[in-house]
Amino acid sequence: KLRASGPVTVAEYMREALTNPGQGYYTRRGGVGESGDFITSPEISQVFGELIGIWYISEWMAMGKPNTFQLVELGPGRGTLTEDILRVFKQLSSVLSKCDVSVHLVEVSPKLSEIQAVMLTGGKVQPNPEDESAYMKGISKTGIPIFWYRDIQDVPSGYSFYLAHEFFDALPIHKFQRTEKGWREVLVDIDPEVPGQLRFVLSPSRTPATQNFIQPEETRDHVEVCPEAGVIVQRLASRIEKDGGAALVADYGHDGTKTDTFRGFRNHKLHDVLSAPGTADLTADVDFSYLRKMAQGKTATLGPIKQREFLKNMGIDLRLQVLLQNSGDTATREQLLHSYDMLMNPDKMGDCFNFFALLPHHRLVHPDKKDKPKSKSPLPPVAGFNELLLK
């Protein structure tokens, strides 16, 4: 492709390397877990998913317990997180008894959707007819209907809670460099010196992306922008504004401060992003300041807040104590403490992962608060971003 048509943007390079139908990293293997190329929080500890399940229920209650509840996960990996959340829903089924709960998974990888189906339904799924938006459906082991889609736009509208855990970091980014001649886009090209090797080059002039994605007030010299993330956040914000609900984003990222974060992972080690494309996971830190801008004021935004603060606010310490008391053997206890350390230690995942939420404005401010400040009861705090009040 490069020989035929010249250099490509980093975004195009990422898209090819990750999702090319024949050779893409996710389409071919998608290495999540111990044996794969990276490991995610739900794979480390069930507590992570349980606390997120509690977050959704606490928000559902704060919003007046609507009678339908769609849980929509973007890029669900192996389905571990959804499974942990469904376990919480089952344990709290008395609370959710009058509510019609369904799960909607947005997954492009055929390989991963098979793994999810086995984990969540025991493999009891059926392909959906062509004229329907979901390409597969089934019933979870806990009796909740699950549907699979290729695009968020195919998910039916309605009161929904969205979840994006380590989803945005794998979306293609454009990279830009400030030069004496103004902004230039970073491109990927063949290295003429070394056969079969790729290299980064700067675009000779401004590209359309340079014109569209660099904010005039930008102070950094090197910027990564993920337009696809912007589009998805706009869609989520519009849906939440129209139908209610909330979105929770958990990912590594920054608030508009970092510059060069594009990297590859293979067998749990850093891997050169330009070598052997298609064999490694490529990823970049999420710029939460960009997500906030892209919500365009349609929803309120909270965060980013560090993972260890969010989980602490959600009561992880209490949950750990209960699990330690109930575990009979030393090996289980050691595993619990090890996974707690992985999630909470600032040098491990505690500080580099962040939580960010989109919520309807009325969830944080009473619509008529300014006229009659004393008349309304105070709004319940948003769990995770404030301390969860355990009644």
N, C-alpha and C positions, 0 to 999 in steps of 0.2 A: 504494500500500500504506500509506504514512504517512498519507495523507488519510483512508483508510478506518479504520485501526486505531490510529493514534497512533504515538508514538516507538518505535523498535526498539533493541535492544542493538547495540553496536559489532560484536559477533560476527555477529549476523544481517545487519547492513549489509555486512560483509566477505564473508559467504557469498554474498549476493545479487550483489554487485559482481564477485566473482571466478568463481563457478561457476553462476550462473543459466543454464539450458540454452540460452536464446536470446540473451541479452545479456551473459553473464558474460565477464570479461576472458580467463580461461584457456580457456573453451569456444570463444570466438570466434577468438582469435588466439594468445595465449600468447607474448609477444614476448621470447624468449631470443635472445641473440647480438648481433652488431654492429648489425644492422638493426633490432633490437627495442628494448625499453625498458630492459633491464638485461643485463649480461654476467656469466657465472659463471666460476669458476676453470677448469673443464675446457675452456671455450671459449677461454681465454687460452693454455693450455699443455698439451700432451700429458703433460708430466712429472707434473703433478698427479695424473692418473688412474693413471699407471704406478706411482707411489709408493703409492697406495691399494691397487692390485692386489698389490703386494709386501707390504703390511700384512696383507692377508687370507691370503696364502700363509704368511707367517711365523707368524701365529696358528694356522693349520691345522696347521703342523708342530709348534708348541709344544704343541698339544693332542693329539698322537699320531697325526696323519695319518688321520683317519676315512675310510672308503671311499666316503662320499657327501658332496657339498658343494653346497648350494644357495646361490647368490648372489641375494639379494632386495633390489632397489632400490625405495625409495619415492619417487614423483614424479621419474622419470628425466630430465625435461626433453627435450632433443633426442636423448638416448641417447649423447652424446659420452663421458661418464664410463664407462659400461658398455663402450663400444667400446675405450677405452684400457685398461681392466682386462682385457678379453678378449685384447687383444694381448699383455699380460704373461703371461696364462695359456698362450697359445700358445707364447711364447718359453720358458716353463718347463714345457712339456708333458712333458718327461722326468720331472720331479719329480711331476707330477700324473697320471702315466700310469695308475696303478692306481685312480684316483679317478673316481667317476661325477659329473661336474660339470653343473649345469643353472642357467639364469638365469630369475628370476621377477620381472617388473616390475609394480608396482602403480601404475596410471595411470588417472585418471578422464577425461582429455581425449581425445576421439576424434581431434582434430587432431594432438595431440602423439604419440599412439600410432602414427599413420600415419608421422610423421617418424621415430620410433624404428625402426619396421619397415624403412623404406628404409635407414636408416643401418646397422642391425645385420645385416639378412638380405638386403639388396639388394631388398627388397620381396617376397621369397618367403615369404608368410605365408598361413595359412588361418584362417577363422573357426572357432571350436570349437563343437561341438553344444551345444544348450541345457542338457542335463543335466550338463555339466561346469562346474567352477568357473572355469576360464580362458575368457576370451571370444575369445582369438586365440592362435595358436601358430606357431612357425616354427623354422628352424635358422640359427644365426649363420654368418657367412662363415667362421668358424674351426671350424664343425661342432658347435657346442654347442646343445642344444635351449633355446628361449626361449618363455616363456609370459607372457601378459598378464592381469591381474586388476583388478577395480575396488576391491577392499577387501583389506586385509592378512589378514582372516579367511579369505579364499578360498585363500590360499597354502597348499599342503599342508604338514603338519608334518614335521619331520625336521631333521637337523643343518644349520643355516643360518647364513650370515653376512649381516647386514642392513646396508644403507647408506642414510643419509638426508642427502643433501647439499642444502642450501638447500631443505629440505622443511618443517621445522617453522615457519619464519618466515612462511609463507603461510597457516598455519592460523588460523581466526578467534579473536580475543582478546576477552575482556571487560575493560572499563576501570572502575576504581573510584577514587573520590576521598574522602579523609577530610574530614568537615565537622564543625561544632560539634554536629550532631545524630547523629554517628556516620558509618559508611561509607555512601556513596551510589553507585549505578552511573551511569556516564556513558552517555547515550543519544543517538541521532541523530534529529533531528526537522526538520520544515519550518520555515524562518525566516519568521515572520509579516511582518517588515518588508520582506524582499526576495523578490519572487515567483520561484519556481524555484530558490531557494537553500536549502541545508541548513545546519543548525547543531548544535552539541553542547548538550545540556541535562543536568541532573542529575535522577535519579529522585526523586520527591517523598518516597518512603519506601524502606525496605530492599526489595531484590528477592530472589528465591530464590537468584540467583547470589551476591549479597552474603553471604548466610548460609553458602553452601556453599564458596566459593572463597577467602575471606580467612582466612589463618592467624592464630590468636590472638596469636602473637608478632610480628606484622608491625610494623615501625617506620617504613616509608615512608608518605608522605601520598598518593601516587598509585601505583596498582598495576595492572599488566596481567597477566591470567591466561588461559592457553590450555588449557581443559579437554580439548579434543580431543587435544592433545599429551600430556596426562596419561594419557588412555585408551590411546593408541598405545604409550607407554612401558610401561604396565602389561602390555599384550599382548606386547610384545617381551621384557620381563623374564620373564614366565611361560613363553614359548616357549624362551628360552635356558636357564632353570632346568630345564625338562623335557627338551629335546632336545639341549642343547649349542649351541655356536657363539658368536657375539659380534655386537654392533651398534656401528657407527661412525657418529657424528653430526657433521656439519661444518656450521656455520652462524654467522651473526653473532649475538652475544648477550652475556650478562653473568651473573654469579653471584649474582643476587638483589639487585643494587645500583641498577639504573637504574629510572626511573619512566615517563617518557612517550617511547616510541620508535615509535609508530604513524606510518607515513609512506607516501607514494605515489611511484612512479617512472614517468615517461613520457619516451620518447626520451632515456634516460640522465640525465634531470634530475629533481630533486625536484618532486613534483606535489601540490597541495592534495588531501588525502584525501577531502574532501567535494564536490569539483567533478567533474562529468562521470563519475559512477560507471560502471565497466565499460570505461573506456578506459585505465585505468592499473593497474599492479601495486600492490597494497596489501600491506604487510608490517610486521612488528614484531619487535624483537629477541627471541631465545629466552632465557627465564629458566632457565638450567641448574640453579639450585638447586631449582626446581620439578620439573624432570625427575628429579633425584636423589631427591627425596622420593617421586615417583610410582613409582620402581622398587621402593619398599617393602621394600628389603633382600633381594629375591629374587635379585638379582645384585649383584656388586661394580660400582662405577662409578669411572671414571678421568676426570680433567679437570674443568672445561674447561682446555685448554692452548692458547696462542695458535698460530695457523696457522704463523707463521714458525718457532716452536720445534718444532712437530710435523714440518714438512717438513725442517728441519735435522737433527732426530734420524733421519729416514728416509733421509738421505743425498742430499738434493737437490743439494748443492754438487758432490759427486762425479759425479752424473748430468749436471749442467750441463757440467762439464769435458769429459766424454766426448762429449757432443753438439757442443760447440764445436770439439773436435778433429776430429770427423768431418764438420763442415759446410764445404763448399767455398767458399761465397760470403759476401760481407760482409753482404748483406741478411738471410740466414738467421741469421747470428751476431747481428746487431742485434735481430732479432725475438726470439731466444732470451734475450738480456740484458734486453730490454724486458719480456718476459713474466715472467722471474725477478723483476724489480723489482716488477711489479704484485702478484705472489703474496707476496713477502717483505718489502717496504718497510712499516715500521710505520705510515706515513701513508697507505698504500693498503690492501691487504687483509691485510697481515702481522699486524696487531694486532686488527683488528675481527672477524676470523673466528676461531672456536675449534673445537677437536676435543674430543669427549666420547665415552667408550666404556662399553658395558655388557658385562661378562664374567662367566662362571660364577665363583663364589667359589673353587672349587678351582684356578682358573687363577692365583690370587694367593697362596693359602695352602694348604699341604698339609693334607688332612683330618686326618691324625694327627700333625701337626707338633708339637703341644704335648707328646705322650707321648715321642716319640723324636726330639728335635731334630736329632741328628747323622746319623741313618740315611739320610735321603733326599737325593738330589742337589738343589742349589738350583733353583728354578723359573726358566726363561729369562725375562728382562725383557720387558715388553710394548713392542714396537717403537713408535716415534713418541712414546710417553709417557716412554720412556727412550731412551738412544742405541741405535740399531740396531747390533748387533755384526756386522760383515761378516766372515764366516769365509772 
